[in-house]
Amino acid sequence: MQEQVILECTEAKKEGKPVSRYITFRNKKTVTERIEKKKYNPFLKRHTVHKEIK
């Protein structure tokens, strides 16, 4: 069963810049913990860690 989740940048808030968000999917049955991925943040112009938010 696929669930849609939103990933939000963790470093942008610390630097006072706008946060970047990505939408992805995960399988609720096989992946029970929250997702962390390195994604591109266009406001910081580099790849940063994005964590799943509620």
CHARMM-style PDB file with segment names, atoms N, HN, CA, C and O in Angstrom:
ATOM      1  N   MET     1       0.844  -1.184   0.000  1.00  0.00      PROA
ATOM      2  CA  MET     1       0.000   0.000   0.000  1.00  0.00      PROA
ATOM      3  C   MET     1       0.886   1.243   0.000  1.00  0.00      PROA
ATOM      4  O   MET     1       1.662   1.457   0.931  1.00  0.00      PROA
ATOM      5  N   GLN     2       0.771   2.036  -1.015  1.00  0.00      PROA
ATOM      6  HN  GLN     2       0.140   1.862  -1.772  1.00  0.00      PROA
ATOM      7  CA  GLN     2       1.597   3.230  -1.160  1.00  0.00      PROA
ATOM      8  C   GLN     2       0.965   4.419  -0.421  1.00  0.00      PROA
ATOM      9  O   GLN     2      -0.250   4.613  -0.433  1.00  0.00      PROA
ATOM     10  N   GLU     3       1.827   5.194   0.212  1.00  0.00      PROA
ATOM     11  HN  GLU     3       2.814   5.037   0.221  1.00  0.00      PROA
ATOM     12  CA  GLU     3       1.382   6.382   0.944  1.00  0.00      PROA
ATOM     13  C   GLU     3       2.183   7.575   0.441  1.00  0.00      PROA
ATOM     14  O   GLU     3       3.401   7.486   0.290  1.00  0.00      PROA
ATOM     15  N   GLN     4       1.512   8.683   0.181  1.00  0.00      PROA
ATOM     16  HN  GLN     4       0.522   8.755   0.304  1.00  0.00      PROA
ATOM     17  CA  GLN     4       2.176   9.889  -0.271  1.00  0.00      PROA
ATOM     18  C   GLN     4       2.746  10.622   0.940  1.00  0.00      PROA
ATOM     19  O   GLN     4       2.040  10.826   1.927  1.00  0.00      PROA
ATOM     20  N   VAL     5       4.025  11.021   0.871  1.00  0.00      PROA
ATOM     21  HN  VAL     5       4.598  10.854   0.068  1.00  0.00      PROA
ATOM     22  CA  VAL     5       4.660  11.747   1.958  1.00  0.00      PROA
ATOM     23  C   VAL     5       5.338  12.997   1.410  1.00  0.00      PROA
ATOM     24  O   VAL     5       5.676  13.066   0.229  1.00  0.00      PROA
ATOM     25  N   ILE     6       5.531  13.980   2.281  1.00  0.00      PROA
ATOM     26  HN  ILE     6       5.256  13.924   3.241  1.00  0.00      PROA
ATOM     27  CA  ILE     6       6.183  15.233   1.908  1.00  0.00      PROA
ATOM     28  C   ILE     6       7.538  15.286   2.595  1.00  0.00      PROA
ATOM     29  O   ILE     6       7.642  15.056   3.800  1.00  0.00      PROA
ATOM     30  N   LEU     7       8.579  15.589   1.819  1.00  0.00      PROA
ATOM     31  HN  LEU     7       8.495  15.776   0.841  1.00  0.00      PROA
ATOM     32  CA  LEU     7       9.928  15.758   2.352  1.00  0.00      PROA
ATOM     33  C   LEU     7      10.241  17.245   2.405  1.00  0.00      PROA
ATOM     34  O   LEU     7      10.008  17.967   1.436  1.00  0.00      PROA
ATOM     35  N   GLU     8      10.773  17.710   3.545  1.00  0.00      PROA
ATOM     36  HN  GLU     8      10.963  17.124   4.333  1.00  0.00      PROA
ATOM     37  CA  GLU     8      11.081  19.123   3.735  1.00  0.00      PROA
ATOM     38  C   GLU     8      12.540  19.291   4.109  1.00  0.00      PROA
ATOM     39  O   GLU     8      13.092  18.483   4.856  1.00  0.00      PROA
ATOM     40  N   CYS     9      13.165  20.333   3.596  1.00  0.00      PROA
ATOM     41  HN  CYS     9      12.717  20.989   2.989  1.00  0.00      PROA
ATOM     42  CA  CYS     9      14.581  20.604   3.854  1.00  0.00      PROA
ATOM     43  C   CYS     9      14.798  20.922   5.336  1.00  0.00      PROA
ATOM     44  O   CYS     9      13.998  21.624   5.955  1.00  0.00      PROA
ATOM     45  N   THR    10      15.888  20.395   5.890  1.00  0.00      PROA
ATOM     46  HN  THR    10      16.537  19.824   5.387  1.00  0.00      PROA
ATOM     47  CA  THR    10      16.186  20.619   7.304  1.00  0.00      PROA
ATOM     48  C   THR    10      17.144  21.782   7.515  1.00  0.00      PROA
ATOM     49  O   THR    10      17.169  22.360   8.602  1.00  0.00      PROA
ATOM     50  N   GLU    11      17.928  22.139   6.514  1.00  0.00      PROA
ATOM     51  HN  GLU    11      17.908  21.669   5.631  1.00  0.00      PROA
ATOM     52  CA  GLU    11      18.958  23.159   6.681  1.00  0.00      PROA
ATOM     53  C   GLU    11      18.483  24.573   6.362  1.00  0.00      PROA
ATOM     54  O   GLU    11      19.078  25.537   6.843  1.00  0.00      PROA
ATOM     55  N   ALA    12      17.442  24.717   5.576  1.00  0.00      PROA
ATOM     56  HN  ALA    12      16.959  23.934   5.185  1.00  0.00      PROA
ATOM     57  CA  ALA    12      16.996  26.036   5.126  1.00  0.00      PROA
ATOM     58  C   ALA    12      16.446  26.882   6.276  1.00  0.00      PROA
ATOM     59  O   ALA    12      16.680  28.090   6.318  1.00  0.00      PROA
ATOM     60  N   LYS    13      15.714  26.257   7.211  1.00  0.00      PROA
ATOM     61  HN  LYS    13      15.524  25.276   7.176  1.00  0.00      PROA
ATOM     62  CA  LYS    13      15.154  27.013   8.336  1.00  0.00      PROA
ATOM     63  C   LYS    13      16.254  27.615   9.199  1.00  0.00      PROA
ATOM     64  O   LYS    13      16.123  28.739   9.682  1.00  0.00      PROA
ATOM     65  N   LYS    14      17.347  26.863   9.393  1.00  0.00      PROA
ATOM     66  HN  LYS    14      17.454  25.949   9.000  1.00  0.00      PROA
ATOM     67  CA  LYS    14      18.459  27.339  10.213  1.00  0.00      PROA
ATOM     68  C   LYS    14      19.121  28.567   9.594  1.00  0.00      PROA
ATOM     69  O   LYS    14      19.603  29.445  10.309  1.00  0.00      PROA
ATOM     70  N   GLU    15      19.143  28.625   8.259  1.00  0.00      PROA
ATOM     71  HN  GLU    15      18.751  27.911   7.678  1.00  0.00      PROA
ATOM     72  CA  GLU    15      19.801  29.731   7.556  1.00  0.00      PROA
ATOM     73  C   GLU    15      18.842  30.868   7.229  1.00  0.00      PROA
ATOM     74  O   GLU    15      19.257  31.876   6.657  1.00  0.00      PROA
ATOM     75  N   GLY    16      17.563  30.723   7.584  1.00  0.00      PROA
ATOM     76  HN  GLY    16      17.227  29.904   8.049  1.00  0.00      PROA
ATOM     77  CA  GLY    16      16.590  31.789   7.357  1.00  0.00      PROA
ATOM     78  C   GLY    16      16.138  31.910   5.909  1.00  0.00      PROA
ATOM     79  O   GLY    16      15.671  32.971   5.494  1.00  0.00      PROA
ATOM     80  N   LYS    17      16.269  30.844   5.141  1.00  0.00      PROA
ATOM     81  HN  LYS    17      16.648  29.982   5.478  1.00  0.00      PROA
ATOM     82  CA  LYS    17      15.852  30.845   3.733  1.00  0.00      PROA
ATOM     83  C   LYS    17      14.545  30.061   3.599  1.00  0.00      PROA
ATOM     84  O   LYS    17      14.162  29.334   4.516  1.00  0.00      PROA
ATOM     85  N   PRO    18      13.858  30.204   2.457  1.00  0.00      PROA
ATOM     86  CA  PRO    18      12.636  29.412   2.247  1.00  0.00      PROA
ATOM     87  C   PRO    18      12.964  27.921   2.158  1.00  0.00      PROA
ATOM     88  O   PRO    18      14.014  27.545   1.638  1.00  0.00      PROA
ATOM     89  N   VAL    19      12.073  27.080   2.663  1.00  0.00      PROA
ATOM     90  HN  VAL    19      11.220  27.386   3.086  1.00  0.00      PROA
ATOM     91  CA  VAL    19      12.295  25.635   2.637  1.00  0.00      PROA
ATOM     92  C   VAL    19      11.832  25.079   1.297  1.00  0.00      PROA
ATOM     93  O   VAL    19      10.889  25.584   0.688  1.00  0.00      PROA
ATOM     94  N   SER    20      12.509  24.040   0.857  1.00  0.00      PROA
ATOM     95  HN  SER    20      13.275  23.630   1.351  1.00  0.00      PROA
ATOM     96  CA  SER    20      12.065  23.347  -0.358  1.00  0.00      PROA
ATOM     97  C   SER    20      11.362  22.070   0.072  1.00  0.00      PROA
ATOM     98  O   SER    20      11.733  21.454   1.071  1.00  0.00      PROA
ATOM     99  N   ARG    21      10.356  21.679  -0.678  1.00  0.00      PROA
ATOM    100  HN  ARG    21      10.054  22.179  -1.490  1.00  0.00      PROA
ATOM    101  CA  ARG    21       9.586  20.475  -0.365  1.00  0.00      PROA
ATOM    102  C   ARG    21       9.461  19.610  -1.605  1.00  0.00      PROA
ATOM    103  O   ARG    21       9.353  20.108  -2.726  1.00  0.00      PROA
ATOM    104  N   TYR    22       9.479  18.308  -1.382  1.00  0.00      PROA
ATOM    105  HN  TYR    22       9.568  17.903  -0.472  1.00  0.00      PROA
ATOM    106  CA  TYR    22       9.298  17.327  -2.439  1.00  0.00      PROA
ATOM    107  C   TYR    22       8.221  16.346  -2.004  1.00  0.00      PROA
ATOM    108  O   TYR    22       8.068  16.072  -0.814  1.00  0.00      PROA
ATOM    109  N   ILE    23       7.475  15.819  -2.969  1.00  0.00      PROA
ATOM    110  HN  ILE    23       7.599  16.042  -3.935  1.00  0.00      PROA
ATOM    111  CA  ILE    23       6.465  14.803  -2.701  1.00  0.00      PROA
ATOM    112  C   ILE    23       6.986  13.483  -3.246  1.00  0.00      PROA
ATOM    113  O   ILE    23       7.473  13.414  -4.374  1.00  0.00      PROA
ATOM    114  N   THR    24       6.878  12.433  -2.433  1.00  0.00      PROA
ATOM    115  HN  THR    24       6.482  12.489  -1.517  1.00  0.00      PROA
ATOM    116  CA  THR    24       7.304  11.102  -2.847  1.00  0.00      PROA
ATOM    117  C   THR    24       6.352  10.073  -2.248  1.00  0.00      PROA
ATOM    118  O   THR    24       5.424  10.426  -1.521  1.00  0.00      PROA
ATOM    119  N   PHE    25       6.580   8.828  -2.549  1.00  0.00      PROA
ATOM    120  HN  PHE    25       7.333   8.541  -3.140  1.00  0.00      PROA
ATOM    121  CA  PHE    25       5.735   7.749  -2.049  1.00  0.00      PROA
ATOM    122  C   PHE    25       6.577   6.743  -1.287  1.00  0.00      PROA
ATOM    123  O   PHE    25       7.764   6.573  -1.567  1.00  0.00      PROA
ATOM    124  N   ARG    26       5.958   6.077  -0.325  1.00  0.00      PROA
ATOM    125  HN  ARG    26       4.995   6.215  -0.097  1.00  0.00      PROA
ATOM    126  CA  ARG    26       6.621   4.998   0.394  1.00  0.00      PROA
ATOM    127  C   ARG    26       5.610   3.897   0.672  1.00  0.00      PROA
ATOM    128  O   ARG    26       4.405   4.141   0.727  1.00  0.00      PROA
ATOM    129  N   ASN    27       6.113   2.692   0.845  1.00  0.00      PROA
ATOM    130  HN  ASN    27       7.092   2.494   0.800  1.00  0.00      PROA
ATOM    131  CA  ASN    27       5.280   1.549   1.156  1.00  0.00      PROA
ATOM    132  C   ASN    27       5.152   1.466   2.681  1.00  0.00      PROA
ATOM    133  O   ASN    27       6.148   1.240   3.368  1.00  0.00      PROA
ATOM    134  N   LYS    28       3.954   1.644   3.213  1.00  0.00      PROA
ATOM    135  HN  LYS    28       3.145   1.828   2.655  1.00  0.00      PROA
ATOM    136  CA  LYS    28       3.732   1.661   4.663  1.00  0.00      PROA
ATOM    137  C   LYS    28       4.066   0.336   5.326  1.00  0.00      PROA
ATOM    138  O   LYS    28       4.492   0.310   6.480  1.00  0.00      PROA
ATOM    139  N   LYS    29       3.879  -0.760   4.610  1.00  0.00      PROA
ATOM    140  HN  LYS    29       3.533  -0.739   3.672  1.00  0.00      PROA
ATOM    141  CA  LYS    29       4.105  -2.073   5.209  1.00  0.00      PROA
ATOM    142  C   LYS    29       5.582  -2.407   5.353  1.00  0.00      PROA
ATOM    143  O   LYS    29       5.983  -3.025   6.339  1.00  0.00      PROA
ATOM    144  N   THR    30       6.392  -2.009   4.386  1.00  0.00      PROA
ATOM    145  HN  THR    30       6.067  -1.507   3.584  1.00  0.00      PROA
ATOM    146  CA  THR    30       7.812  -2.376   4.428  1.00  0.00      PROA
ATOM    147  C   THR    30       8.694  -1.293   5.042  1.00  0.00      PROA
ATOM    148  O   THR    30       9.734  -1.607   5.621  1.00  0.00      PROA
ATOM    149  N   VAL    31       8.301  -0.026   4.929  1.00  0.00      PROA
ATOM    150  HN  VAL    31       7.456   0.230   4.458  1.00  0.00      PROA
ATOM    151  CA  VAL    31       9.094   1.081   5.467  1.00  0.00      PROA
ATOM    152  C   VAL    31       8.286   1.728   6.581  1.00  0.00      PROA
ATOM    153  O   VAL    31       7.357   2.491   6.320  1.00  0.00      PROA
ATOM    154  N   THR    32       8.641   1.423   7.819  1.00  0.00      PROA
ATOM    155  HN  THR    32       9.396   0.803   8.032  1.00  0.00      PROA
ATOM    156  CA  THR    32       7.855   1.937   8.946  1.00  0.00      PROA
ATOM    157  C   THR    32       8.438   3.223   9.522  1.00  0.00      PROA
ATOM    158  O   THR    32       7.705   4.010  10.121  1.00  0.00      PROA
ATOM    159  N   GLU    33       9.739   3.452   9.355  1.00  0.00      PROA
ATOM    160  HN  GLU    33      10.334   2.813   8.868  1.00  0.00      PROA
ATOM    161  CA  GLU    33      10.353   4.663   9.894  1.00  0.00      PROA
ATOM    162  C   GLU    33      10.222   5.817   8.889  1.00  0.00      PROA
ATOM    163  O   GLU    33       9.853   5.610   7.733  1.00  0.00      PROA
ATOM    164  N   ARG    34      10.529   7.025   9.349  1.00  0.00      PROA
ATOM    165  HN  ARG    34      10.829   7.193  10.287  1.00  0.00      PROA
ATOM    166  CA  ARG    34      10.426   8.198   8.486  1.00  0.00      PROA
ATOM    167  C   ARG    34      11.570   8.224   7.471  1.00  0.00      PROA
ATOM    168  O   ARG    34      12.679   7.767   7.748  1.00  0.00      PROA
ATOM    169  N   ILE    35      11.273   8.769   6.293  1.00  0.00      PROA
ATOM    170  HN  ILE    35      10.373   9.141   6.069  1.00  0.00      PROA
ATOM    171  CA  ILE    35      12.229   8.783   5.191  1.00  0.00      PROA
ATOM    172  C   ILE    35      13.146  10.001   5.295  1.00  0.00      PROA
ATOM    173  O   ILE    35      12.703  11.090   5.661  1.00  0.00      PROA
ATOM    174  N   GLU    36      14.419   9.811   4.972  1.00  0.00      PROA
ATOM    175  HN  GLU    36      14.779   8.927   4.674  1.00  0.00      PROA
ATOM    176  CA  GLU    36      15.403  10.891   4.835  1.00  0.00      PROA
ATOM    177  C   GLU    36      16.103  10.699   3.509  1.00  0.00      PROA
ATOM    178  O   GLU    36      16.619   9.618   3.227  1.00  0.00      PROA
ATOM    179  N   LYS    37      16.127  11.747   2.684  1.00  0.00      PROA
ATOM    180  HN  LYS    37      15.707  12.625   2.913  1.00  0.00      PROA
ATOM    181  CA  LYS    37      16.801  11.676   1.393  1.00  0.00      PROA
ATOM    182  C   LYS    37      17.572  12.961   1.151  1.00  0.00      PROA
ATOM    183  O   LYS    37      17.196  14.023   1.646  1.00  0.00      PROA
ATOM    184  N   LYS    38      18.657  12.859   0.384  1.00  0.00      PROA
ATOM    185  HN  LYS    38      18.963  11.996  -0.018  1.00  0.00      PROA
ATOM    186  CA  LYS    38      19.380  14.049  -0.039  1.00  0.00      PROA
ATOM    187  C   LYS    38      18.750  14.528  -1.337  1.00  0.00      PROA
ATOM    188  O   LYS    38      18.742  13.807  -2.335  1.00  0.00      PROA
ATOM    189  N   LYS    39      18.224  15.743  -1.320  1.00  0.00      PROA
ATOM    190  HN  LYS    39      18.231  16.329  -0.510  1.00  0.00      PROA
ATOM    191  CA  LYS    39      17.578  16.323  -2.488  1.00  0.00      PROA
ATOM    192  C   LYS    39      18.150  17.718  -2.718  1.00  0.00      PROA
ATOM    193  O   LYS    39      18.792  18.283  -1.833  1.00  0.00      PROA
ATOM    194  N   TYR    40      17.918  18.270  -3.900  1.00  0.00      PROA
ATOM    195  HN  TYR    40      17.397  17.811  -4.619  1.00  0.00      PROA
ATOM    196  CA  TYR    40      18.428  19.596  -4.249  1.00  0.00      PROA
ATOM    197  C   TYR    40      17.514  20.683  -3.699  1.00  0.00      PROA
ATOM    198  O   TYR    40      16.295  20.622  -3.861  1.00  0.00      PROA
ATOM    199  N   ASN    41      18.113  21.677  -3.047  1.00  0.00      PROA
ATOM    200  HN  ASN    41      19.103  21.726  -2.915  1.00  0.00      PROA
ATOM    201  CA  ASN    41      17.376  22.842  -2.566  1.00  0.00      PROA
ATOM    202  C   ASN    41      17.755  24.025  -3.455  1.00  0.00      PROA
ATOM    203  O   ASN    41      18.892  24.492  -3.388  1.00  0.00      PROA
ATOM    204  N   PRO    42      16.834  24.523  -4.288  1.00  0.00      PROA
ATOM    205  CA  PRO    42      17.181  25.609  -5.212  1.00  0.00      PROA
ATOM    206  C   PRO    42      17.472  26.940  -4.516  1.00  0.00      PROA
ATOM    207  O   PRO    42      18.147  27.795  -5.088  1.00  0.00      PROA
ATOM    208  N   PHE    43      16.978  27.127  -3.300  1.00  0.00      PROA
ATOM    209  HN  PHE    43      16.430  26.433  -2.835  1.00  0.00      PROA
ATOM    210  CA  PHE    43      17.223  28.377  -2.582  1.00  0.00      PROA
ATOM    211  C   PHE    43      18.639  28.427  -2.022  1.00  0.00      PROA
ATOM    212  O   PHE    43      19.248  29.495  -1.968  1.00  0.00      PROA
ATOM    213  N   LEU    44      19.163  27.281  -1.606  1.00  0.00      PROA
ATOM    214  HN  LEU    44      18.668  26.413  -1.649  1.00  0.00      PROA
ATOM    215  CA  LEU    44      20.529  27.192  -1.096  1.00  0.00      PROA
ATOM    216  C   LEU    44      21.520  26.816  -2.185  1.00  0.00      PROA
ATOM    217  O   LEU    44      22.731  26.922  -1.989  1.00  0.00      PROA
ATOM    218  N   LYS    45      21.013  26.379  -3.332  1.00  0.00      PROA
ATOM    219  HN  LYS    45      20.029  26.293  -3.491  1.00  0.00      PROA
ATOM    220  CA  LYS    45      21.811  25.974  -4.496  1.00  0.00      PROA
ATOM    221  C   LYS    45      22.779  24.845  -4.179  1.00  0.00      PROA
ATOM    222  O   LYS    45      23.936  24.854  -4.601  1.00  0.00      PROA
ATOM    223  N   ARG    46      22.277  23.870  -3.422  1.00  0.00      PROA
ATOM    224  HN  ARG    46      21.338  23.862  -3.079  1.00  0.00      PROA
ATOM    225  CA  ARG    46      23.075  22.675  -3.114  1.00  0.00      PROA
ATOM    226  C   ARG    46      22.147  21.557  -2.649  1.00  0.00      PROA
ATOM    227  O   ARG    46      20.968  21.782  -2.374  1.00  0.00      PROA
ATOM    228  N   HSD    47      22.700  20.355  -2.568  1.00  0.00      PROA
ATOM    229  HN  HSD    47      23.657  20.172  -2.791  1.00  0.00      PROA
ATOM    230  CA  HSD    47      21.945  19.207  -2.072  1.00  0.00      PROA
ATOM    231  C   HSD    47      21.956  19.216  -0.541  1.00  0.00      PROA
ATOM    232  O   HSD    47      22.999  19.409   0.083  1.00  0.00      PROA
ATOM    233  N   THR    48      20.778  19.002   0.050  1.00  0.00      PROA
ATOM    234  HN  THR    48      19.931  18.844  -0.457  1.00  0.00      PROA
ATOM    235  CA  THR    48      20.642  18.983   1.505  1.00  0.00      PROA
ATOM    236  C   THR    48      19.779  17.800   1.916  1.00  0.00      PROA
ATOM    237  O   THR    48      19.127  17.169   1.084  1.00  0.00      PROA
ATOM    238  N   VAL    49      19.786  17.510   3.207  1.00  0.00      PROA
ATOM    239  HN  VAL    49      20.316  18.023   3.883  1.00  0.00      PROA
ATOM    240  CA  VAL    49      18.970  16.412   3.736  1.00  0.00      PROA
ATOM    241  C   VAL    49      17.524  16.893   3.871  1.00  0.00      PROA
ATOM    242  O   VAL    49      17.253  17.937   4.466  1.00  0.00      PROA
ATOM    243  N   HSD    50      16.607  16.113   3.308  1.00  0.00      PROA
ATOM    244  HN  HSD    50      16.826  15.265   2.825  1.00  0.00      PROA
ATOM    245  CA  HSD    50      15.179  16.383   3.413  1.00  0.00      PROA
ATOM    246  C   HSD    50      14.550  15.263   4.228  1.00  0.00      PROA
ATOM    247  O   HSD    50      14.768  14.087   3.936  1.00  0.00      PROA
ATOM    248  N   LYS    51      13.769  15.617   5.252  1.00  0.00      PROA
ATOM    249  HN  LYS    51      13.592  16.573   5.489  1.00  0.00      PROA
ATOM    250  CA  LYS    51      13.124  14.637   6.111  1.00  0.00      PROA
ATOM    251  C   LYS    51      11.618  14.672   5.902  1.00  0.00      PROA
ATOM    252  O   LYS    51      11.052  15.691   5.508  1.00  0.00      PROA
ATOM    253  N   GLU    52      10.988  13.548   6.173  1.00  0.00      PROA
ATOM    254  HN  GLU    52      11.448  12.720   6.494  1.00  0.00      PROA
ATOM    255  CA  GLU    52       9.542  13.422   6.054  1.00  0.00      PROA
ATOM    256  C   GLU    52       8.854  14.228   7.149  1.00  0.00      PROA
ATOM    257  O   GLU    52       9.255  14.184   8.312  1.00  0.00      PROA
ATOM    258  N   ILE    53       7.811  14.966   6.764  1.00  0.00      PROA
ATOM    259  HN  ILE    53       7.485  15.001   5.819  1.00  0.00      PROA
ATOM    260  CA  ILE    53       7.002  15.708   7.737  1.00  0.00      PROA
ATOM    261  C   ILE    53       5.614  15.101   7.758  1.00  0.00      PROA
ATOM    262  O   ILE    53       5.250  14.352   6.852  1.00  0.00      PROA
ATOM    263  N   LYS    54       4.828  15.419   8.790  1.00  0.00      PROA
ATOM    264  HN  LYS    54       5.124  16.028   9.526  1.00  0.00      PROA
ATOM    265  CA  LYS    54       3.461  14.892   8.879  1.00  0.00      PROA
ATOM    266  C   LYS    54       2.552  15.615   7.930  1.00  0.00      PROA
ATOM    267  OT1 LYS    54       1.361  15.311   7.863  1.00  0.00      PROA
TER     268      LYS     54
END
